Amino acid sequence: MSKKFLILGSNGSLGKKIIKILSKQKEYSFKTIAKNRAHFNFNLENFEKLEKIIKKNKFDYIINCAAYTNLIYCENNFNKVSKINTKLPIKLSYWSKKYNYRYIHISTDHIYISKKNVLNSENFKIGWHNKYSKSKFFAEKNLVNKKKILIIRTNFVDNKYNKKSFLYWLHKCARIKKKIPLFFDMYTSTIDLNTFSKILIKLIVSNSFGIYNVGSSEVLSKKDFALKYFKKLKIKPLYFETKTNNNTEILFERGKYLGLNIKKVEKQLKIKMPNSSKVINSLLNENIRN
């Protein structure tokens, strides 16, 4: 009997990628939920309708890909954002015990609050820097049935054709010869969405539980990642260095030291996570395929 997945937020970049992977594997079936173009079309703020669907269909796995991630939008619309980023995950964790399915929660590296550039391990102290990370922090803190939940902390980037992606913005700036502001003091273990999605599915079907960092094996500043990406393309962009939390136009803080210790996921899956060069090569291949 095939394992049944439910994918929430199926029209987002992560949801689409997961669907593409699952569609190629006969042992899995799936249903999707989004506002439109899904098996079930409705707003996920309707918790009552969502619970009825979960109760009726008896899913084995529920992957929550729905989230507000735009930092400025989160600052200005926190009450609305918290319904999806905080309240929805808590409900899903509660129902996972009630209806006996495995819940997969996509968290973020933005909840790490280290004061220096270190590799953050899963047991490090967490908190928030802004309203986006606050919404994700309180979701994680208040999940129930945690022993049977898979929690992923990550920082993934999609290819240049996704208009919401970091790469789309980089290419747009380069095309119109606009000077690109690049953070020299914000460090991440950025991974490409394609690789991330494959690893996510492997963790799910291997019955992994608990918290896992999923990112590249290297920590680079946003500036260094962007310049390394452009170097592969043989593009010399116009840019200027800027400090993360010294921008008078943005009245909120960003996390700075978000590098990920990925030893736990490597040990669990017996794999080696990609370095930044492999991440960039994967993104370039995605650009070509799309």
C-alpha positions as CSV (number, residue, x, y, z in Angstrom):
1,M,0.0,0.0,0.0
2,S,1.4,3.4,-1.0
3,K,2.1,6.0,1.6
4,K,-0.2,9.1,1.5
5,F,1.2,12.6,1.7
6,L,-0.6,15.9,2.2
7,I,1.3,19.0,1.0
8,L,0.2,22.3,2.4
9,G,1.1,25.4,0.4
10,S,1.6,23.3,-2.7
11,N,1.9,26.3,-5.1
12,G,5.0,27.7,-3.4
13,S,8.5,26.9,-4.6
14,L,9.1,24.1,-2.0
15,G,5.6,22.6,-2.5
16,K,6.1,22.4,-6.3
17,K,9.5,20.8,-5.9
18,I,8.2,18.1,-3.5
19,I,5.4,17.3,-5.8
20,K,7.8,16.9,-8.7
21,I,9.9,14.4,-6.6
22,L,6.9,12.4,-5.3
23,S,5.3,12.2,-8.8
24,K,8.3,10.1,-10.0
25,Q,7.9,7.5,-7.2
26,K,5.1,5.0,-7.5
27,E,5.2,4.0,-3.9
28,Y,3.8,7.4,-2.8
29,S,0.6,9.2,-3.5
30,F,-0.3,12.8,-2.5
31,K,-2.9,15.4,-2.2
32,T,-2.4,19.2,-2.2
33,I,-3.9,22.2,-0.5
34,A,-3.5,25.8,-1.7
35,K,-5.8,28.7,-2.4
36,N,-6.1,27.5,-6.0
37,R,-4.8,24.9,-8.5
38,A,-4.7,22.2,-5.8
39,H,-6.8,19.1,-4.9
40,F,-8.3,21.1,-2.1
41,N,-8.6,24.9,-2.7
42,F,-9.1,27.1,0.3
43,N,-7.3,29.5,2.7
44,L,-5.4,27.6,5.3
45,E,-6.6,30.0,8.0
46,N,-9.8,27.8,7.8
47,F,-8.6,25.3,10.4
48,E,-12.0,23.7,10.8
49,K,-12.1,22.7,7.1
50,L,-8.5,21.6,7.2
51,E,-9.2,19.3,10.1
52,K,-12.1,17.7,8.4
53,I,-9.9,16.9,5.3
54,I,-7.2,15.4,7.5
55,K,-9.7,13.3,9.5
56,K,-11.4,12.0,6.4
57,N,-8.3,11.1,4.3
58,K,-6.0,9.4,6.9
59,F,-2.7,10.7,5.6
60,D,0.6,9.1,6.6
61,Y,2.6,12.3,6.2
62,I,1.7,16.0,6.2
63,I,4.4,18.4,5.0
64,N,3.7,22.0,5.8
65,C,5.2,24.2,3.1
66,A,2.9,27.2,3.8
67,A,4.6,30.3,5.3
68,Y,4.9,34.0,5.0
69,T,8.7,34.7,4.5
70,N,8.9,38.2,3.3
71,L,10.5,40.1,6.2
72,I,8.9,43.5,5.5
73,Y,5.4,41.9,5.1
74,C,5.8,40.0,8.3
75,E,6.8,43.3,10.1
76,N,3.7,45.0,8.9
77,N,1.1,42.2,9.1
78,F,2.1,40.2,12.2
79,N,-1.4,39.2,13.2
80,K,-2.1,37.7,9.8
81,V,1.3,36.1,9.5
82,S,1.1,34.4,12.9
83,K,-2.0,32.5,11.8
84,I,-0.1,30.6,9.2
85,N,3.5,30.7,10.6
86,T,2.6,30.0,14.2
87,K,-1.0,28.9,14.8
88,L,-1.2,26.5,11.8
89,P,1.9,24.5,12.8
90,I,0.7,24.1,16.3
91,K,-2.7,22.8,15.2
92,L,-1.0,20.4,12.8
93,S,1.3,19.1,15.6
94,Y,-1.8,18.6,17.8
95,W,-3.7,16.8,15.1
96,S,-0.7,14.5,14.3
97,K,-1.3,12.8,17.6
98,K,-5.1,12.8,17.3
99,Y,-5.2,11.4,13.7
100,N,-1.9,9.4,13.7
101,Y,0.1,11.0,11.0
102,R,3.7,12.2,10.9
103,Y,4.0,16.0,10.7
104,I,6.9,17.6,8.9
105,H,7.6,21.2,10.0
106,I,9.7,23.5,7.9
107,S,11.4,26.0,10.3
108,T,14.3,28.4,9.5
109,D,17.9,29.2,10.4
110,H,16.6,32.7,11.4
111,I,15.8,31.5,14.9
112,Y,19.5,31.0,15.7
113,I,20.7,33.9,17.8
114,S,24.5,33.3,18.1
115,K,26.6,36.4,18.7
116,K,29.6,35.3,16.6
117,N,30.2,33.3,13.4
118,V,29.8,29.7,14.5
119,L,28.2,26.6,13.2
120,N,24.8,26.4,15.0
121,S,23.9,23.0,16.2
122,E,20.4,21.8,16.7
123,N,20.7,22.1,20.5
124,F,21.8,25.7,20.5
125,K,19.7,28.4,22.1
126,I,17.1,29.9,19.8
127,G,15.1,33.1,19.7
128,W,14.2,35.8,17.2
129,H,15.5,38.9,15.5
130,N,12.3,40.2,13.9
131,K,8.6,39.4,13.5
132,Y,9.3,36.7,10.9
133,S,11.7,34.8,13.1
134,K,9.4,35.5,16.1
135,S,6.5,33.8,14.3
136,K,8.7,30.8,13.5
137,F,10.2,30.6,17.0
138,F,6.9,30.5,18.7
139,A,5.7,27.8,16.3
140,E,8.6,25.6,17.2
141,K,8.4,26.3,20.9
142,N,4.7,25.3,21.1
143,L,4.6,22.2,18.9
144,V,3.1,19.2,20.7
145,N,3.9,15.5,20.1
146,K,7.5,16.6,19.3
147,K,8.9,13.1,19.6
148,K,7.0,12.2,16.4
149,I,7.6,15.4,14.5
150,L,10.4,16.1,12.0
151,I,11.6,19.7,12.3
152,I,13.8,21.2,9.6
153,R,15.9,24.3,10.1
154,T,17.2,25.6,6.8
155,N,18.0,28.4,4.4
156,F,17.3,27.4,0.8
157,V,17.4,29.4,-2.4
158,D,15.5,28.7,-5.6
159,N,16.7,29.3,-9.2
160,K,16.6,32.6,-11.0
161,Y,13.2,32.1,-12.5
162,N,11.4,32.3,-9.2
163,K,10.5,36.0,-8.9
164,K,10.6,35.8,-5.1
165,S,14.1,34.3,-5.0
166,F,17.4,35.9,-4.1
167,L,18.8,34.8,-7.4
168,Y,16.0,36.5,-9.4
169,W,16.8,39.8,-7.5
170,L,20.5,39.4,-8.2
171,H,20.0,38.8,-11.9
172,K,17.5,41.7,-12.2
173,C,20.0,44.1,-10.6
174,A,22.8,42.9,-12.8
175,R,20.7,43.2,-15.9
176,I,19.8,46.8,-15.3
177,K,23.3,47.6,-14.0
178,K,22.1,48.6,-10.6
179,K,24.5,48.6,-7.7
180,I,23.6,45.6,-5.6
181,P,23.7,46.0,-1.8
182,L,25.4,42.9,-0.4
183,F,25.6,42.0,3.3
184,F,29.2,41.3,4.3
185,D,28.4,40.4,7.9
186,M,25.4,38.0,7.4
187,Y,26.5,34.4,7.3
188,T,24.4,31.4,6.1
189,S,24.7,27.8,5.0
190,T,22.6,28.4,1.9
191,I,21.5,25.3,0.0
192,D,19.7,25.0,-3.3
193,L,16.0,24.1,-3.3
194,N,16.4,21.0,-5.5
195,T,19.0,19.4,-3.2
196,F,17.1,20.4,-0.1
197,S,13.9,18.9,-1.3
198,K,15.6,15.5,-2.1
199,I,17.2,15.4,1.4
200,L,13.9,16.3,3.0
201,I,12.1,13.4,1.4
202,K,14.9,11.1,2.4
203,L,14.6,12.2,6.0
204,I,10.8,11.6,5.9
205,V,10.8,8.1,4.5
206,S,13.7,7.1,6.7
207,N,11.4,7.8,9.7
208,S,13.6,10.5,11.1
209,F,12.3,12.5,14.0
210,G,13.4,15.6,15.9
211,I,15.3,18.6,14.7
212,Y,17.7,18.6,11.7
213,N,19.8,21.4,10.2
214,V,19.8,21.0,6.4
215,G,22.2,23.3,4.6
216,S,25.4,23.4,2.7
217,S,28.7,22.3,4.4
218,E,30.1,25.8,4.1
219,V,29.2,29.1,5.8
220,L,29.5,32.2,3.5
221,S,28.4,35.8,3.9
222,K,25.6,36.8,1.6
223,K,28.2,39.0,-0.3
224,D,30.6,36.1,-0.8
225,F,27.8,33.7,-1.9
226,A,26.5,36.2,-4.5
227,L,30.0,37.0,-5.9
228,K,30.9,33.3,-6.1
229,Y,27.7,32.7,-8.0
230,F,28.4,35.6,-10.4
231,K,32.0,34.4,-10.9
232,K,30.7,31.1,-12.2
233,L,28.6,33.0,-14.7
234,K,31.6,35.2,-15.6
235,I,29.6,38.3,-14.7
236,K,31.2,41.2,-12.9
237,P,28.2,42.9,-11.1
238,L,28.1,46.4,-9.7
239,Y,27.8,46.1,-6.0
240,F,28.5,47.8,-2.7
241,E,29.1,46.3,0.8
242,T,26.5,47.0,3.4
243,K,26.1,46.1,7.1
244,T,23.2,43.9,8.0
245,N,21.6,46.0,10.8
246,N,22.8,49.5,9.8
247,N,20.2,50.3,7.2
248,T,18.0,53.3,8.1
249,E,15.5,52.3,5.5
250,I,14.7,49.0,7.1
251,L,13.6,49.4,10.7
252,F,14.0,45.8,11.8
253,E,16.9,43.5,12.6
254,R,18.1,40.5,10.6
255,G,19.9,37.5,11.9
256,K,23.7,37.6,11.2
257,Y,25.3,34.4,12.3
258,L,23.1,31.7,10.8
259,G,25.6,29.1,9.7
260,L,24.5,25.5,10.2
261,N,26.2,22.5,11.7
262,I,25.0,19.7,9.4
263,K,26.8,16.7,11.0
264,K,23.5,15.3,12.4
265,V,21.8,15.0,9.0
266,E,25.0,13.6,7.4
267,K,25.2,10.9,10.1
268,Q,21.5,10.1,9.8
269,L,21.4,9.7,6.0
270,K,25.1,8.6,5.6
271,I,25.7,11.4,3.1
272,K,28.0,14.4,2.6
273,M,26.2,17.7,2.4
274,P,27.2,19.8,-0.7
275,N,29.7,22.7,-0.4
276,S,28.9,26.1,-1.8
277,S,30.4,25.3,-5.2
278,K,28.1,22.3,-5.6
279,V,25.1,24.3,-4.4
280,I,25.9,27.0,-7.0
281,N,26.4,24.4,-9.8
282,S,23.0,22.9,-8.9
283,L,21.4,26.3,-9.2
284,L,23.1,27.0,-12.5
285,N,21.9,23.6,-13.8
286,E,18.4,24.5,-12.6
287,N,18.6,27.8,-14.5
288,I,19.4,25.9,-17.7
289,R,16.7,23.3,-17.3
290,N,14.1,26.0,-16.7
